[in-house]
Amino acid sequence: MSPQHPIAIVGGGPAGALAAALLADSGRHVLLFDEKLAWEKPCGGGLTHKALRQYPFLADAGRESNPVEHCELISPSGQRVRFHMQYPVAIFSRLALNGLLLERARRGGVDVRHERVTRIERASGDWQLVTPEHEYKASYLMLAAGARNPFRSQFLPPIPPGDLMVTAGYFIPGHRSLMQIQFLKGITGYIWVFPRLDHASAGIAAKMGEISAAELRRILEKWLEKNGFHFDGARFYSHILPSFRAQTFETLEVCGDGWAMIGDSAGLVDPITGEGLYYALRSAELCAGALLAGEPDRYRSLLRDEVLAELKLAARVSQRFYSGQIFGDSVLERMVSLTAQSASFRDLMSDLFAGIQGYRDLRARMYRILPSVMAEGLAGTLRWPWADSRFAADPFAES
Ligand SMILES: Cc1cc2nc3c(=O)[nH]c(=O)nc-3n(C[C@H](O)[C@H](O)[C@H](O)COP(=O)(O)OP(=O)(O)OC[C@H]3O[C@@H](n4cnc5c(N)ncnc54)[C@H](O)[C@@H]3O)c2cc1C
């Protein structure tokens, strides 16, 4: 790495903007490129308690987000349950969130460029980045260009359709305070309504190839109409979302000689929930930390041990979560009914939504609360699926 050239970061979303700020805070010269700067990127905008705890400056930006305490879950058959989330989800418009992170980077001394990078080349150990306006040299390259990362093919094979989700949604004006999640029959994904300060992001996601984009939009529109949302004139959005399979996480490369990928560029999204903001921020932090320590390749092992282990487990459980059976009913139906019937299960759901209940110790927690769930009037004849030979593979096992 030649120290006379800056570190270049392509993409000023949450991942790129945080990495840039952390590097600049430690005195590094950083060039951050974004073709749009702060923009309303298609997103729910929900930040969990885990993210707010890790990044207190986002919790302090309370006026920019809607702290939502109540969630309604709706099963595929239409059972509904509302529950209180002990730790509110802070729902940001992405215009506000990206603006806040970019401003923080700028104040820390990052050279923020409102330019689209169109070409990247390696030249005698350094990087050359080309935009319509200028050419730049850089000593290290961080790719934070999101799920549509146009430079991926220079470093890694393309993301296969089976590792992606398609999303569609509307930004619907008005203030609401209830977060809603509707699970659907035959779709690996869900409909969400995430209320922000002055509008809601209402959308739908499904595995790519499972259903056409037009059909997905039609299902969402029908649901919105049925549930009393007026979306005439509301702005439509659609985007892709990484949703990697376990084997993809196992072989994932996130850095190489003089480069690293962070956030959606690297595919760091929870394949069950679609949560990507926390992982964008955390991967930025791990990558910047490794670079500052003079050991850029350590990013690989830091990410593997902390982030990829969790995401890989989520990927393994995902299929069973969306289409498996438990206690003689679908997991989704059962989850909604248990949330309605058991306070202990509601606490578990609350912690899952806060991001403080990980997948790795979920099974142990379920065993622990089983007596309470039973005492709360359930499960006399219920058996956990991993006690049943039809579910011989324990969904939460590590290996
Ligand atoms: C519909 C939808 C709903 C979601 N809801 C949630 C949610 O509620 N909670 C959650 O945690 N996650 C959610 N996610 C995931 C979340 O949006 C992403 O994980 C997150 O935005 C990733 O951040 P990032 O910085 O890696 O990438 P991005 O936010 O995509 O940022 C990439 C940036 O790179 C810039 N860029 C790209 N190419 C170039 C180029 N050539 N030159 C210059 N700039 C470039 C873009 O302008 C963009 O600003 C959702 C995703 C979708 C699609």
The ligand as an ORCA input file, in Angstrom:
! r2SCAN-3c Opt
* xyz 0 1
  C     -36.613     -3.107      0.123
  C     -35.554     -3.272      1.157
  C     -35.877     -3.129      2.507
  C     -34.872     -3.233      3.475
  N     -35.185     -3.002      4.796
  C     -34.218     -3.066      5.740
  C     -34.502     -2.756      7.103
  O     -35.603     -2.369      7.465
  N     -33.498     -2.884      8.006
  C     -32.242     -3.281      7.647
  O     -31.377     -3.412      8.519
  N     -31.939     -3.524      6.348
  C     -32.876     -3.414      5.390
  N     -32.564     -3.624      4.080
  C     -31.158     -3.858      3.706
  C     -30.392     -2.521      3.666
  O     -31.059     -1.608      2.829
  C     -28.980     -2.743      3.158
  O     -28.415     -3.834      3.838
  C     -28.088     -1.519      3.365
  O     -28.540     -0.409      2.632
  C     -26.651     -1.843      2.948
  O     -25.860     -0.707      3.052
  P     -24.594     -0.519      2.087
  O     -23.922      0.731      2.513
  O     -23.820     -1.781      2.034
  O     -25.208     -0.360      0.632
  P     -26.208      0.747      0.049
  O     -27.041      1.322      1.131
  O     -26.898      0.120     -1.103
  O     -25.250      1.894     -0.462
  C     -24.490      1.748     -1.641
  C     -24.140      3.139     -2.169
  O     -23.231      2.997     -3.252
  C     -23.515      3.992     -4.217
  N     -22.937      3.528     -5.490
  C     -23.211      2.369     -6.146
  N     -22.468      2.281     -7.253
  C     -21.684      3.392     -7.307
  C     -20.699      3.872     -8.217
  N     -20.349      3.184     -9.300
  N     -20.099      5.065     -7.970
  C     -20.456      5.791     -6.866
  N     -21.387      5.387     -5.982
  C     -21.986      4.196     -6.183
  C     -25.037      4.095     -4.210
  O     -25.461      5.367     -4.671
  C     -25.358      3.887     -2.712
  O     -25.514      5.105     -2.017
  C     -33.538     -3.529      3.091
  C     -33.225     -3.686      1.731
  C     -34.225     -3.555      0.777
  C     -33.866     -3.703     -0.687
*
